[in-house]
Amino acid sequence: MPNRRDAPRANPQPKADTRAEDAVTIGWMLCMITTLVCEIGAAATQLYVLWFDTTAKNLAIFSGLVQFAAVVFGLLTLIGYPLVRKVRRDPVPRSIAVFALGVGLAPVAIVLLSALV
C-alpha cells in the first residue's frame, strides 16, 4: 500500500504572484480606470455646456483639462500594456486587455478627430 506522502497531489496550489507583478498590474489597471473616468467626465461636462449652458466657459475649460488628463492616462495605459504582458507569468484575460486598449485609444482618437474637424 503506497504511503499518502508519496502520492502526487491532485490539485497543486497555484503560485502566488510576486509583488512586482501585482504592482505593475494594479498600476496599469488604475491608469485604465482613471482614463475611463476622465473620458466620461470630459464628455459629460462638454455635453452640459453644449445642451444647457453655452455661457459656462469655466466648465468648457474644465472639460478640456479632463480630456487632457484622459489622453495622458490613456497613453500610460497603452505604454503599460506591454510591460504587464512581460512581467506577468499568467497573461491578462483577453477581454480585459481588449477593453483596456480600447479605453486607452479612445481619448487619443477623440482628440485627433476633433483636431481634424
N, C-alpha and C positions, 0 to 999 in steps of 0.2 A: 504494500500500500504506500503510495507516494506521500511524502510529507507536504503539508499545506504551505510551508515556507518555500519549497522548491517549485511549486506550481506557478506558472506565469499568471499575472494579473489580467483579468478580463477587461477592465476599464482603467487604463493608466491615467493618472491625473494630468491634465493639460499643463504645460509650462506657463508660468505667470509671465506677464510682460515685464520688461525691465523699466526702470524709472525713465530712462531716455526715451523709450518707445512711448510710454504714457505721456510724457511731457510734450513730445513733438505732435502726437495725435491730438491731445487736448488743445494745444496752441492752434493747430490747423482748424479744428472744429470751431474754436472760439472766433477765429478770423472769419470763417464762413458764416456763422450766425450773426456776427457784427455786420458783415456785408449785407445780409438779408434784412436786418432791422434798419440799417441806414437807407437801403433802397426803398423799403416800404415807407419810411418816414419822409424821404425826399418826394416820393410820388404823392403821398397824402398831402403834404404842405403845398406842393405845386398845384394839385387839383383844387385845394381850398382857395388858393389865390386866383385860379382861373375861373372857378364857378361862383364863389361867394363874395370875395373881397379883392377886387382888382387893384385897390389902392394900398394894399398891405405890402409895402416894399421890404419891411423887415423880415416878413415870412418868406418872401422871394429870395432874399439874401441867405436866410437860414436854409432854405431848400437847396441852394447851390452849395452851401458848405457841407450839408449832409450828403449831397451827391458826390462831392469831392472825397469825403471820408469813405463812401461806398466804393469808389474807384480804388483808393489806396488799399483798403482791406480786401477788395476783390483781387487786386494784383498779388497781395500777400497770400491769399488763398490759392491762386494759380501757381505761385512760386513754391508754396509749401507742399503741394501735392506730390511732386517727385521725391521730395525729402521724406515724406511719410511713407511712400512706397519703398524707399530704400532702407529706412530704419526698421520698419515693422517686419516681423517674421511672417505673420499672417497678413494676407492682403486685405485692404479695405473692401468691404462689400461693394459690389458693382453699383447698386442703386444709390448708395451714399456718395460714391465717387462721382457718378454722373450728376447727381443733384448739386454737389459742391462745385463741380466745374461749371455747371450752368449758372449757379449763383455768382461765381467768380467772374464769368464772362459777361453777365448781364449789364452791370454798370459801365463797363468799358464800351460795350456795344451801344448802349444808350447815349453815352457822351459822344462817341464817334458819329452816330446817326444824327444827333441834334446839331453837331457841328456842320454836317453836310447840308442840312435843311435850312 
